[in-house]
Amino acid sequence: MIFRQLFDSESSTYTYLLASRSGGEALIIDPVLDKVDRYLQLLEELDLKLIKAVDTHVHADHITGLGALRDRTRCITVMGEQSGVDVVSMRVSEGDTIDVDGVSLDVIYTPGHTNDSYSFLMGDRVFTGDTLLIRGTGRTDFQNGDPRAQYDSIFNKLLKLPDDTLVYPAHDYKGDTVSTIAEERAFNPRLQVSSEAEYVEIMENLDLANPKMMDVAVPANLKIGLRQDNLEGLGLSLDCGEGLGQLSDPSLILVDLRDEKERDKEGVIPGSVHAPYPDLDEQVHPGGMLHELARTSGRRIVFYCAYGERSAMAVEAAIEAGLKDVCHLAGGMEAWKAAGGPVA
C-alpha cells in the first residue's frame, strides 16, 4: 500500500495520495493547485498513473488542483452529487464507492460544513474533509453550512465508526497529522456536548473571519469543467439531438467510457460498446480494440460518459493516437436523458 499525506503550508491543507502498489493506479484527495507540480513529480517517482482526483467539497481556502491535474494527466475528476461545480467527470452519492486498482473508498455524505461535504472510508481510516477535524470541526457559517446537519454527520455517522479508525482531515492548523475516532469522541472540545442544541449554539457563536482566499477560491473552484465547446467548433462534438437521429446509423460506434457501477446505476445507450476510460490509451493505440475497429470498419467512433468530460478527453487522446473519425456526445448521459434519449 502506498499512502502519502502531503501538506500545503499556505492553506494548511492535507492532500492524500493513495495506491495499492508501485507501478499501479492512484487516486488523490483534496489536491491544491499550487502543489500540482509536486504531485506530478511524486507520481513519476513512485511510477504511478493518476486515475482519479477527488475533492471532499468545494473549498473556500485554496484553489483546487482538480482541473490542472485533469488537464495534465487526463485523470477522472470526482465530487459529490450536491456539488455546484460546473462539470466533473463523476458525481458520487452515499453508498457509492470510488475505485482504482487495489483501492476502494466508501462514500459517506457528511454535510454541515458545506452542503456538498463528503467523507471517504478506506478500511482502517477515514478522510473527513472539513467535517471532522483533529480536536475541532469545520465551520458552518457559509456555503450552505448547517450546524444541525453537521451534528448528525458527526454523531450519527462518523462517530459510529470503530474506535480505532484513523481520522485524516483536510486541514490542520496546529501541526497534528492524524487522530482516531475514539480520541475525537473523548477529547475534541466541540464534541463534549449533551445535545444537538448545545452543539448548534457553539457553532453559531464562533465569530470567525472569512477565509482570506474565499472570494477568489470559491468562484474558481466552481468553474473547473473542461470546455467542451472547443470540440464543437472543431466538428468533434455531437449534440444529443443529432445523436438521437443517428442512433441507428450503422456507420457510428457508440463507446461508453464509464465504469460498471455507473452503467448499472444510470443505464446505457442501447447498442453501445463498453471501453472503461482508465483503459483508453491501450484501446486507441495499435492493437487496441477501438483502434482496430476504427481501422477495419471505417466507422465513426462517438465517445460518451456521464457529463462529457471524459469523452472530450477521449477525443483528444484518440486523435493523438492517430484515429481520424472520432467525436463525443456533448453533455454525456445527463444531456442524453434530458433530451429523451433511450436508455437500456
Secondary structure, DSSP 8 states (H G I E B T S, - for coil): -EEEEEEETTTTEEEEEEESSTTSEEEEES-BGGGHHHHHHHHHHTT-EEEEEE-SS--SSS-BSHHHHHHHH--EEEEETT---S--SEEE-TT-EEEETTEEEEEEE--SSSTT-EEEEETTEEEEETTEETTEE---SSTT--HHHHHHHHHHTGGGS-TT-EEEESB-SSS---EEHHHHHHH-GGG--SSHHHHHHHHTT------TTHHHHHHHHT-----THHHHHTT-EE-HHHHHHTTT-TTEEEEE-S-HHHHHHH---TT-EE--GGGHHHHHSTTSHHHHHHHHH--EEEEE-SSSHHHHHHHHHHHHTT--SEEEETTHHHHHHHTT----
